[in-house]
């Protein structure tokens, strides 16, 4: 009961945030934090629930962003078409990529996903007839809902916050479902799960496909909020930052990736004069958390946490 009351109070405070804080720059940071919270939650599904490390998640983020941006600029489609297409295409690519690759394990899998991220960035850079190459995609229209243009930080904040809450609610239901319990079984011991008759690769593919689709959703939101994207935003380095968000917040916690995303996306912005030391800040925060809270800020201690 206390947990539910706490969640309601937290949601009310978040809803009142742009009313109390009228500074546009702070509201902008809040929108970016919500988008990256969705992105980090998508990776948390893989890392925390199935114990799959994706070192190329920024690739799906970029595919979603470019899909939505190109459909609404070159294709002159409405926002919702680009939004749905971004989710569908990234989920499809995630599925096609995961079917052969998820038979790999350990560092082999990590290297394969890293290669995917690098290849994706190179495609975004070199396919100039489609992506406009290094010049990126300018003039991306604002997100819109029917006749309402989300053309302000406050409107976009409420939209991304509602989407984040709905996604977290959906993930919480998924984690408590039979599919989610199977994810947990695979996470704890994939060999034992296979012995019990679980088709381990099939469930990993399901998790990877869902994760890719959510990353594409975050990419679409990012493109329409920033109104300009280019290949440099979706580098492999960004993939490691997303992974750091999940680890810092707590990979096995539903809200852990959200907290990690809020911290690691807002701290460099709030310390704008130290922007040249952004990666150093990420590194210091990650090292401190791994030393003192290896399970993450919101993670629960387990006896064999570091042994796996």
N, C-alpha and C positions, 0 to 999 in steps of 0.2 A: 504494500500500500504506500509506504514511504517513497519507494522508488518511483511509483506512478505520479505521486504528488510532486516529487522533485523534477520529473520530466515535464510536467505541465507548467511548473514555475519557470523552468529554463526556457521553454518555448515562448511563454508570455514575455520574458525578458528579452529574448531575441527578437520578438515581434515589435517590441517597443524601442529597440535599439536605434533605428534610423530616425525615430521621432525625437528621442532624447539627444542623440549625437547628430547634429546637423552639418558637421564638417564633411564636405564632399570627398575629401581625400581619405578620411577614415572609412566612409561608406564604401569607397572604391576598394579599399583593402578587404572589407568585409565580404564584398561580392567575390573577389578573387579567392578568398579563403573558402567560401562555400563551393566554388567550382572545383578547387583542388581537394576539398573534403570528399566530393563525389568521386574524383579521380583516385584518391588514396583508398577510398572504400572499395573501389573496383579491384585494386591490387590486393587489398586486405582479404578479399574473398579467396584469392589464390594462395597467398603466403600464409595467412592465418588459419584458414579452414582446411586446405588440402595440402599445405606445405609444398607449394610449387613456387620457385623463385623465377620471376620474369624480369630479365634485365633489359627488356626492350619495350616496356609498356608505353613509353612516349610515342612509339610508332603508331599504336592504336589511337592515342590521343590526337596525333597529327592527322591520321586518316579521317577521323571524325570531323576535325576542324576543317580540313580542306574539302571534304565532301559537301558539308553544309555551306561553306563559303562559296564554292564554285557553282553549286546549284542555284544559289540566290543571287549571284552576280552575273556570271556568264549565262546561266540558264534562266534567270529572271523568275525563279520559282518563289513561292511564299516561304516564310520561315519554317512553318511546320513540316513542309515537304523535305527541306534540307535536314531538319532535326530528326525526323523519322528515318530518312535515308542514311544519315550518319550512323545511327544506332544499328540499323539493319546491315549495312555494308561492313562495319567493323566486326559485328558478331559473325557474319559469314566468313570474313577473312580469318578471324580468330578460330573458327571451326575448321576451316581448310588447313590452316597452319598447324593446329594442335593435333589433328588426327595422326600424322606421321611422327611429329616431333615429340609428343608426350610419351612415346615409348622409350625415350632417353631418360637418364636419371642423373641427379647430382650436377656436377659442374658441366657435364655435356649438355644438359638441358639449359643451364644458364648461358652457356656460350651460344647455343642455337637461338635463344631469344634475343641475346645481344646482337647477333648477326642480323636478325630480323629488324631490329631498331635501326641499325646502321644502313641496311639496304633501303628501308622506308625513307629515311632522311635523304639518301642519295637520289631516290626516285623523285621526291618532292623538289629537289634542287635541279635535277637535270631534265625532267620532262617539261621543258619550257612551254611547249604548245598548249599544255593543259594547266600547269601550276604557275606559269609565269616565272619559273626559275627563281633566281636569287632576289628578284624584285617583289616576290610575294603576291598576295592578293589584297589589294586596297578596296576601300569603299564597300565593305561588307555591311549590309543593312542591319538595323537594330532588330532584336528579337521582337516578336509581336504575337499577341493572342487575339485572334479574330480582329476586332477593330481597335484594339488597345496596343499602341506601340510602347514597348518597354524601353523608352528613350531617356531614362534617368537612372542614376545610381540607386535611388530608393526603390523604384519599380523593379529593377533587375535584382536587387537584394531580396525582395519578397519572393520573386519568382524562383530564384536559385535556392532560397531557404526552403520553400515548400517542396521543391523537387528533392532536395537533400533529405528532408523529413520522410517523404514518401519512399525514397530509396532505402533509407535505414529501416523503416517499418517493413518493407518487403524483404530485406536481407534478414531481419530478425525472425520473420516468419519462415524464411527458407532455412535458416540455421536450426530451427526447432522442428522442421519437417523430417520425414524419413530420408529425403535426399540429403539434408543437412547433417543428419546423424551418420549417414554413410560417408559424407565428407570427413567427419571427425574420426571415424574408424580408419579411413585411409590415411589421415594425417598421423594418427598414433602408430599404426603398423599396417603398411600396405600389404605385406606378405600374409599377415593374419586375415586381412580383409579378403584377399584372393582365395585363401583357404576356405573361407566361409561361403564362397560362391559369388562374391562381389566382382563385377566386371570393372576392375580398377581403372583401366584406360578410358572406358566409356564415361565414368563419373568425372574423371579429370578433364575430359573434353567438354562436358557440360559446364564445369566450373570455368574453364578457360573461355568458352564462348560467351557466357554471361558477363565475365569480367571484361572481355574485349568490347562488348556492347555498351557497358556502362562507361568505359573509357571514351568510346565514341560520342556518347551523350555529353560528357564533360567537354570534349573537344568542340562540339557544336556550340555549346554555351560560351566557351572561351572565344571562339572566332567572332560570334555576333556581339559579344560585349566589347572586345578590343577593337573591332572594326577593321583590323589589319593583322595579317599573319604572314610569316615566312618560314622557311625550312629550319632556320636556326633555333626557333623556339622548341623544336621537337627532336633535340639531339639526344644521344645516348646518355649524356650527362644529366639531362632532365629525368631520364628513367631512374637513375641512381638517387636523385633527389626525392622522387616519388616513393621509392623503396625506403629511403631514410624516414619519410613521414610515417610510414606504416610501422617501422621498427621502433621509432621514438615513442609513438603513441601507445603501442601495444598491439601486436599483430593478431592475437587471438581474441581481442576485445572488439565488440561492435563499434564502440565510440572511440577506440584507440586511434585508428587512422584519421578520424575527424580531428581529434585533438592535435595529432602530429601535423596535419595539414595546416591547421590554424596557426600553430606555433611557427612552423618553418616557412610559411608563406607570408606571415605578417611581420615577423621580427626583422628580416632584411629591409622591408618597406618602412617600418617605423624608425629604423636606423639608417635612413637614406644616405647620410653622409659617409657611412661605412660600406656603401654598395660594392666597392672594389674588393671588399673582404667577405663577400657573400658566401663563397665556398668555404672559407675558413670558419665562418660562423656555423654553417651546416656541420662541418667536420667536428668542431669543438662540442656542439650540442650532442651529436651522435656518439662521440667517444665518452662523454660524461654519462649519458644514459646507459650505454652498454656496460660501463664500469659499475654503476650504482643501482641501475634498474634494468638488467639484461632482458627482462620480460616486457619492458616498456613501461611508460608512466601509468597506464591504466591496466596493464597486464597482470595476471595472477601468477604468483610463484608456483612453479611445479618442480618436483624433485628432479626430474630428468630433462629440464628445459634446455640445458646447454649440451646435453649428451647426444642430442639428435641432430 
